[in-house]
Amino acid sequence: MLVINNLKASIEGKNILKGVNLEIKPGEIHAIMGPNGSGKSTLASVLAGRDLVKVTEGSVTYFGKNLLEMSAEDRAKEGIFLGFQYPIEIPGVSMVNFMKAAVNEQRKHKGLEPLSASDFLKMMREKKELVEIDSKLANRSVNEGFSGGEKKKNEIFQMAMLEPKLAILDETDSGLDIDALRVVANGVNKIKRPDNSFIVITHYQRLLDYIVPDVVHVLYDGRIVKTAGKELALELEEKGYDWIKKEVENNILA
Amino acid sequence: MSGNSEIKDRYLKLYKDNIERISGNSSPYINFFREAAFEKFKTLGVPSKKDEAYKYTNLDTFFEHDYKSYFMPAPSDFKKAEEFRCDVPDLDTHGIILLNGFYPTIYDKLRQLPSGVWIGSLNEAAIKFPDKIEKHYGKYAQSETDGLIHLNTSLASDGVFVYVPEGVTLTKPVQVVNLVQSEEDMFNQHRNLVIVEKNAEISLIVCDHTLSPQKFLTNAVTEVFVGENSHFDIIRVQNEHNNACKITHTFIHQEKESVTSSNNITLHGGLIRNSTYHYLGGEKAESYSYGLFLTDKWQHVDNYVNVDHAFPNCTSNQLFKGVLDDMSTGAFAGRILVRKDAQGTNAYQKNNNILLTDDARMFTKPQLEIYADDVKCSHGATIGQLDDDALFYLRSRGINKRDARLMLMFGFAHELIKNIKIEPLRDRMDNLVMQRLKGELSRCASCLVKCDNLQNK
């Protein structure tokens, strides 16, 4: 589904990604962990199509297409979803209008008619129940005045509405209490199907108790320096990142 | 002495040429103010950029122009105006039409609505209700600096009169449609007076339109008295062509515990200047002053607000927003005066603007004068572009760039539209703003008035 090959990227002239290689197959959940500043959010931004990040080398292929040539909106229409670390407040734009526009753009892309108002509202209702979000949130402006937890749940709700093929969740667990974390994780598990995949970016192991990854990667200094099964997350939780840093340094010296 | 002397001479001549004709058609009480007002105008002149309150607005091109007529209505004009109808769906109002500043009806110049509310021609009201006129006319439109207010007092002879007796709530809004139409370039002035006695409630919708492409200059003054514990809302929708200049001065005088709101929505216009004066003249009065404008090409919109906290424990809130495209310009000045005895004042002001191009310009200026010590007061102004983070957020959900920009601009504007309490009007405004932002709104398409008559000519 997604093949990242020697990806290098910079923000405002500063090299952040220094050669990332990653392959994701349908149905897989990949966790990307790593210390602050290692490039996790930059990787998410590159995949979602943020102009701010400049790709300097390498390639990203998504279902055989060159992802880097696609606009952010086209990537979304092709099934890529980014759950934001800091969801944006947009006063004056209602959740209903926002989601209706997004869902119908996607349908148009697939050659489908726009949903009728009643079908759309029905869909909203079902998805709200699925991800257990407060029905009142949908009547408000996008993220405006939402608490941190509400904003993150709202990301999961949008994901449920858009049914992506590849969802990238950028530290969706940060700042959540245990109940909100459970809601977010349950949402992911309900949306999970054999043909869609997730990249879960997180600092902490605790989210991975609920969303069980197939593969865990450690991103450090712009490269994936370690890849293993879910037990790696536990090891990181226990020992921190220092031993990884040491390993990397030793490798370079060797 | 200020102002351009050539311009002043032009209006001295206008006064001399027309004063007899105008006085002959007006009630004695309204005439009573003319001479003194004209003396004031002679001293003050037409505001220039040297006047602090008009620093960013150049009125010269409109005031220098040689207007062929100073309008007095003929019976045929009345008939024409009566054919116009507002076509906002589901908007149920008591309608009043003003043609070039005159109440264009020969019969029924004053109408009585349920519960004793009167609406109609000011000139007629001055004859029928001299006591009411004498109590309020000319009492609130005071200025030591703005000559245009005095120019209006010296020459205006008609406009809208609204009277709401004590204890009456008028559920349907009153809608004033200001039509400007002429075969020649025209200068016109009208004068409105709204009296809301105590414990009463009314909403007023004012729609400003130009119906022919001539060059127009309008200088209008509205005085509003809002009695104790009363509610008054005024919503002004401006939609005029690029060759029209509209100057409005609205004075809202509030008694204690009254609540008022003013919302100026400028969809289109050549040069627009709205001055809104809120006088909080009794304890626990509240005033809300809103404004939204959307400009492009060479348009210029200037909103000036003056809130006078004269009594303790009053609240005022100003929110003005602008979206400026092409090389259009805008200005906002918000003055908050908190007098010495106005303890416990809450006064807020916010002005946010979006510039869509590098050539558009916005000037914003808060002016706070606080003489009391127990006061909560805040002000903030922003001038910027659309938020890149928000734009990316929308695009990351599959919404294309153009639509995402529209959505953000609409959201920005909707924050003001949402303050309109009359639902059909709010929906219509949302709609018009969206069309305006999409660039689909021509002057005629957007007109709230059915212009079939005009187009068929």
Interface residues (C-beta under 8 A of the other chain):
Chain A: A48 G49 R50 D51 L52 S71 A72 E73 R75 A76 K77 F81 L82 F84 P87 I88 I90 P91 G92 V93 N97 F98 A101 A102 E105 Q106 H109 S141 V142 Q158 L162
Chain B: D387 D388 D389 A390 F392 Y393 L394 R395 S396 R397 G398 I399 N400 K401 D403 A404 M407 L408 F410 G411 F412 A413 H414 E415 K418
